Amino acid sequence: MEEETHTIRCLLCKEIQDAFVQLVKTISKISPDLRWIWRTNTFEMKATTLKSTAFLEYLFKPVSFKEFNGPSEDNIIFVNSKRVLSACTMFDKAESVEMVLQQTKLIFNIVINQNTSISRTIQLDEQEESMDREPTYQNHAQVKGSALVFCSAFSSFPRDTEFISILINENQVEFHSYNKTKLNEKRINSHVIATADKFEGIKFPTPNGIGDVAKVTVQFKDYKHIMNLAKVLSTSPNLRVKSVEDEGYIDFNYFNYISIRFTMAGLIEEDDTTTQTTSGTTATNTNDHQRRRYVEDEPVSEVSISNITRSMV
């Protein structure tokens, strides 16, 4: 971290003090290592799962802070997530919380009331390998709706789930879970289909056509961590999914203050040459832009499409 001529500090908004603790608690469950990026007007927190199967990132929006005196250039620090969790246990009772970043340590100044204040210091770890990626959101399908829909969908999946598929069109959002049998054949575990009236809105990238479908299929080896993430989600998250060659993104908003990005890196399942629908029919996929008829009441277990695909209706 470079030497700064001014004090790098921030004062959290009271509305997110408890949320901050909950988010750090989630990170501490999936990884001991926390990567903390201090920018000019906000900061980001990033971690990988214990088996390095996914990335969990929090972006705190500028509205999250009463005051923010950031560095002139981005500063990246590394800290132990459990030490951070231990340091912020009084946040929910505090009148104000100030964080001060120094060369080798991070200081939490917690004011409980006029008579009581606490100062806690966390030693920074040595720098580790960068895990920056540049996500491209312009081609994502977006869904805005109730957190209860997303949480119930994730929590309904059986514990032996290996893959989760999310399909989106203008009428509904489908969540499908499945694993692989000993014969390496896909076995459908469950379907959760939420119609459009359960959401505030479903938005596709332009140009958009009737019958377009967005899909991402991701593999979770640390499935219990997905359950932890689902429990943390709160009011009206935005769901954003994208399937690219080797990554898939799931984004949520935590209140209006914090954006959550869950990235499955290198674990997108390759599409098969044939797919089996729940009705028992088999479709052959000739290319990445397979056209298909989308029936609103028909759960679809697997469709070989990439990003946004034009479908017949």
C-alpha positions as CSV (number, residue, x, y, z in Angstrom):
1,M,0.0,0.0,0.0
2,E,1.4,3.4,-1.0
3,E,2.1,6.1,1.6
4,E,-0.6,8.8,1.7
5,T,-0.2,12.4,2.8
6,H,-3.8,12.5,4.2
7,T,-5.8,10.3,6.5
8,I,-7.7,7.5,4.7
9,R,-10.9,7.2,6.6
10,C,-14.7,6.7,6.3
11,L,-17.7,7.0,8.5
12,L,-20.4,4.4,7.8
13,C,-24.1,5.4,7.5
14,K,-26.0,4.0,10.5
15,E,-28.4,2.2,8.2
16,I,-25.7,-0.2,7.0
17,Q,-23.8,-0.8,10.2
18,D,-25.7,-4.1,11.0
19,A,-25.7,-5.0,7.3
20,F,-21.9,-4.7,7.2
21,V,-21.6,-7.2,10.1
22,Q,-23.8,-9.7,8.3
23,L,-21.9,-9.4,5.1
24,V,-18.5,-9.9,6.8
25,K,-20.1,-12.9,8.7
26,T,-20.9,-14.4,5.3
27,I,-17.4,-13.9,4.0
28,S,-15.9,-15.4,7.1
29,K,-17.9,-18.6,6.5
30,I,-16.6,-19.1,3.0
31,S,-13.0,-17.8,3.2
32,P,-10.4,-16.7,5.9
33,D,-8.9,-14.3,3.4
34,L,-10.6,-10.9,2.6
35,R,-9.4,-8.6,-0.1
36,W,-10.4,-5.0,0.6
37,I,-10.1,-2.4,-2.1
38,W,-10.2,1.3,-1.0
39,R,-11.1,3.6,-3.8
40,T,-11.5,7.4,-3.9
41,N,-15.1,7.5,-2.8
42,T,-16.0,3.9,-1.7
43,F,-14.5,0.4,-1.1
44,E,-15.0,-3.1,-2.3
45,M,-14.7,-6.4,-0.4
46,K,-13.8,-9.7,-2.2
47,A,-13.2,-13.3,-1.2
48,T,-13.0,-16.7,-2.8
49,T,-14.7,-19.9,-1.5
50,L,-12.5,-22.3,0.4
51,K,-12.1,-24.5,-2.6
52,S,-11.7,-21.5,-4.9
53,T,-14.8,-22.5,-6.8
54,A,-16.4,-19.0,-6.7
55,F,-15.9,-15.4,-5.9
56,L,-18.0,-13.3,-3.6
57,E,-17.8,-9.5,-3.9
58,Y,-19.4,-6.6,-2.2
59,L,-19.4,-3.1,-3.7
60,F,-20.4,-0.4,-1.2
61,K,-22.0,2.5,-3.0
62,P,-21.0,6.1,-2.0
63,V,-24.4,6.5,-0.3
64,S,-23.2,4.0,2.2
65,F,-21.0,6.6,3.9
66,K,-21.6,9.8,5.8
67,E,-18.0,10.7,5.1
68,F,-15.3,9.1,2.9
69,N,-11.8,10.4,2.6
70,G,-10.3,7.9,0.1
71,P,-6.8,7.5,-1.3
72,S,-5.6,9.3,-4.4
73,E,-5.2,5.9,-6.1
74,D,-6.7,2.5,-5.3
75,N,-5.3,0.8,-2.3
76,I,-5.6,-2.9,-1.9
77,I,-5.3,-4.5,1.5
78,F,-5.6,-8.1,2.7
79,V,-7.0,-9.0,6.1
80,N,-8.2,-12.1,7.9
81,S,-12.0,-12.1,7.7
82,K,-12.5,-13.6,11.2
83,R,-10.4,-10.8,12.7
84,V,-12.6,-8.2,10.9
85,L,-15.8,-10.0,12.1
86,S,-14.4,-10.0,15.7
87,A,-13.6,-6.2,15.4
88,C,-17.1,-5.2,14.3
89,T,-19.3,-7.1,16.8
90,M,-20.5,-3.9,18.4
91,F,-21.6,-2.2,15.2
92,D,-25.3,-2.8,15.7
93,K,-25.2,-0.9,19.0
94,A,-23.0,1.9,17.9
95,E,-24.0,5.5,17.3
96,S,-21.2,5.9,14.8
97,V,-18.5,3.7,13.2
98,E,-15.3,5.2,11.7
99,M,-12.7,3.2,9.8
100,V,-9.1,4.5,9.5
101,L,-6.7,2.8,7.1
102,Q,-3.0,3.1,7.9
103,Q,0.1,1.6,6.4
104,T,0.1,-1.7,8.2
105,K,-3.2,-1.7,10.1
106,L,-7.0,-0.9,9.9
107,I,-8.5,0.9,12.9
108,F,-12.2,0.7,13.9
109,N,-13.4,3.6,16.1
110,I,-16.8,2.6,17.5
111,V,-18.8,5.2,19.5
112,I,-21.5,3.5,21.6
113,N,-22.7,6.6,23.3
114,Q,-21.4,9.9,24.8
115,N,-19.6,8.0,27.5
116,T,-18.4,4.9,25.8
117,S,-16.2,4.4,22.7
118,I,-14.1,1.5,21.6
119,S,-11.0,1.4,19.3
120,R,-10.0,-1.9,17.7
121,T,-7.0,-2.5,15.5
122,I,-6.5,-5.2,12.8
123,Q,-3.1,-5.9,11.4
124,L,-3.0,-6.2,7.6
125,D,-1.7,-9.3,5.9
126,E,0.9,-9.5,3.1
127,Q,-0.3,-8.9,-0.4
128,E,-1.6,-11.9,-2.2
129,E,-2.3,-12.8,-5.9
130,S,-4.7,-10.5,-7.6
131,M,-8.1,-11.8,-8.5
132,D,-9.4,-8.9,-10.4
133,R,-11.8,-9.5,-13.3
134,E,-13.5,-7.1,-15.6
135,P,-17.2,-8.1,-15.8
136,T,-19.2,-7.0,-18.8
137,Y,-22.7,-6.2,-17.6
138,Q,-24.2,-4.8,-20.8
139,N,-25.2,-8.2,-22.1
140,H,-26.9,-9.4,-18.9
141,A,-30.5,-10.1,-18.4
142,Q,-31.8,-8.4,-15.3
143,V,-34.6,-9.3,-12.9
144,K,-35.9,-7.1,-10.1
145,G,-38.1,-8.6,-7.5
146,S,-38.8,-9.9,-4.0
147,A,-35.9,-11.5,-2.1
148,L,-38.4,-14.2,-0.9
149,V,-38.6,-15.5,-4.4
150,F,-34.8,-15.9,-4.8
151,C,-34.3,-17.2,-1.3
152,S,-37.1,-19.8,-1.6
153,A,-35.7,-21.0,-4.9
154,F,-32.2,-21.5,-3.7
155,S,-33.2,-23.0,-0.4
156,S,-35.5,-25.5,-2.1
157,F,-32.7,-27.3,-3.9
158,P,-31.7,-30.7,-2.5
159,R,-28.3,-31.0,-0.8
160,D,-26.9,-33.2,-3.6
161,T,-27.3,-30.5,-6.1
162,E,-24.3,-30.1,-8.3
163,F,-25.6,-27.7,-11.0
164,I,-28.1,-24.9,-10.9
165,S,-29.6,-23.5,-14.1
166,I,-31.4,-20.1,-14.2
167,L,-33.5,-19.3,-17.3
168,I,-35.2,-16.0,-17.8
169,N,-37.7,-14.7,-20.4
170,E,-40.2,-11.9,-20.4
171,N,-42.9,-14.2,-18.8
172,Q,-41.1,-16.0,-15.9
173,V,-37.8,-17.0,-14.3
174,E,-36.9,-20.6,-13.9
175,F,-34.6,-22.1,-11.3
176,H,-33.5,-25.7,-12.0
177,S,-31.2,-27.9,-10.0
178,Y,-29.7,-31.3,-11.0
179,N,-26.7,-33.5,-10.4
180,K,-25.1,-36.3,-12.3
181,T,-25.7,-40.0,-11.7
182,K,-23.0,-42.7,-11.8
183,L,-23.8,-43.1,-15.5
184,N,-22.9,-39.4,-15.9
185,E,-26.4,-38.6,-16.9
186,K,-28.2,-35.5,-15.6
187,R,-30.8,-36.2,-13.0
188,I,-33.3,-33.4,-12.4
189,N,-33.7,-32.6,-8.7
190,S,-36.2,-29.8,-8.6
191,H,-37.8,-26.9,-10.5
192,V,-38.9,-23.5,-9.2
193,I,-40.8,-21.4,-11.7
194,A,-41.7,-17.8,-10.7
195,T,-44.0,-16.0,-13.1
196,A,-43.5,-12.3,-14.1
197,D,-46.0,-11.0,-11.6
198,K,-43.7,-12.1,-8.8
199,F,-41.1,-9.5,-9.9
200,E,-41.0,-5.8,-10.3
201,G,-39.6,-6.1,-13.7
202,I,-37.6,-8.3,-16.1
203,K,-35.2,-6.4,-18.5
204,F,-33.3,-7.8,-21.5
205,P,-30.4,-6.2,-23.3
206,T,-31.3,-4.4,-26.5
207,P,-32.2,-5.3,-29.1
208,N,-34.9,-7.5,-27.6
209,G,-37.3,-9.8,-29.3
210,I,-40.4,-11.7,-28.1
211,G,-39.4,-15.1,-26.9
212,D,-35.8,-14.3,-26.0
213,V,-34.3,-16.4,-23.2
214,A,-31.3,-15.8,-21.1
215,K,-29.6,-18.7,-19.3
216,V,-26.7,-19.4,-17.0
217,T,-25.7,-22.9,-15.8
218,V,-23.3,-23.0,-12.9
219,Q,-21.7,-25.7,-10.8
220,F,-21.5,-25.4,-7.0
221,K,-19.1,-27.6,-5.2
222,D,-19.4,-25.6,-2.0
223,Y,-23.2,-25.9,-2.0
224,K,-23.6,-25.0,1.7
225,H,-22.1,-21.6,1.0
226,I,-24.9,-20.9,-1.5
227,M,-27.3,-21.5,1.3
228,N,-25.4,-19.0,3.5
229,L,-25.6,-16.4,0.7
230,A,-29.4,-17.0,0.2
231,K,-30.0,-16.4,3.9
232,V,-28.2,-13.1,3.8
233,L,-30.2,-11.6,0.8
234,S,-32.6,-8.9,1.9
235,T,-35.2,-6.6,0.4
236,S,-35.8,-6.4,-3.4
237,P,-32.5,-7.7,-4.8
238,N,-31.8,-7.4,-8.5
239,L,-30.8,-10.7,-10.1
240,R,-28.5,-10.4,-13.1
241,V,-27.1,-13.5,-14.9
242,K,-24.8,-14.0,-17.7
243,S,-23.2,-17.1,-19.2
244,V,-19.9,-16.7,-21.0
245,E,-17.2,-19.2,-22.1
246,D,-15.8,-19.8,-18.6
247,E,-17.6,-17.6,-16.1
248,G,-21.1,-17.0,-14.8
249,Y,-22.3,-14.1,-12.7
250,I,-25.2,-13.7,-10.3
251,D,-25.6,-10.2,-8.9
252,F,-27.8,-8.9,-6.2
253,N,-28.5,-5.5,-4.5
254,Y,-28.5,-5.5,-0.7
255,F,-30.9,-2.7,0.1
256,N,-29.9,0.4,-1.9
257,Y,-26.4,0.6,-0.4
258,I,-24.4,-2.5,-1.4
259,S,-24.1,-4.6,-4.6
260,I,-23.3,-8.2,-4.2
261,R,-21.7,-10.2,-7.1
262,F,-21.3,-13.9,-7.0
263,T,-19.1,-15.2,-9.7
264,M,-18.6,-18.9,-10.7
265,A,-15.2,-18.9,-12.4
266,G,-14.4,-21.8,-14.7
267,L,-17.3,-23.9,-13.6
268,I,-19.8,-23.3,-16.4
269,E,-21.0,-26.7,-17.5
270,E,-20.4,-27.5,-21.2
271,D,-23.6,-28.0,-23.1
272,D,-24.3,-31.4,-24.4
273,T,-25.2,-32.2,-28.0
274,T,-28.6,-33.4,-26.9
275,T,-30.9,-32.1,-24.2
276,Q,-33.8,-33.8,-22.4
277,T,-36.8,-31.7,-21.5
278,T,-39.1,-32.6,-18.6
279,S,-41.7,-33.7,-21.0
280,G,-39.5,-36.5,-22.1
281,T,-38.7,-35.2,-25.6
282,T,-35.2,-34.9,-26.9
283,A,-33.9,-32.0,-28.9
284,T,-30.7,-31.9,-30.9
285,N,-28.6,-28.7,-30.7
286,T,-26.8,-27.8,-34.0
287,N,-25.1,-24.6,-32.7
288,D,-24.9,-22.1,-29.8
289,H,-28.0,-20.2,-31.0
290,Q,-30.5,-23.0,-31.1
291,R,-34.1,-21.8,-31.8
292,R,-36.8,-23.3,-29.8
293,R,-40.5,-22.8,-28.9
294,Y,-40.9,-21.6,-25.3
295,V,-44.1,-22.7,-23.6
296,E,-44.9,-20.7,-20.5
297,D,-46.2,-23.6,-18.5
298,E,-43.5,-26.1,-19.5
299,P,-40.5,-26.4,-17.2
300,V,-37.4,-26.7,-19.2
301,S,-34.6,-28.7,-17.7
302,E,-31.8,-28.0,-20.2
303,V,-31.5,-25.8,-23.3
304,S,-28.3,-25.3,-25.1
305,I,-28.2,-21.5,-25.7
306,S,-25.6,-18.9,-25.0
307,N,-26.4,-15.6,-23.4
308,I,-29.4,-14.2,-25.3
309,T,-30.9,-16.4,-28.0
310,R,-33.8,-15.5,-30.3
311,S,-36.6,-18.2,-29.9
312,M,-39.7,-18.9,-31.8
313,V,-43.1,-18.5,-30.1
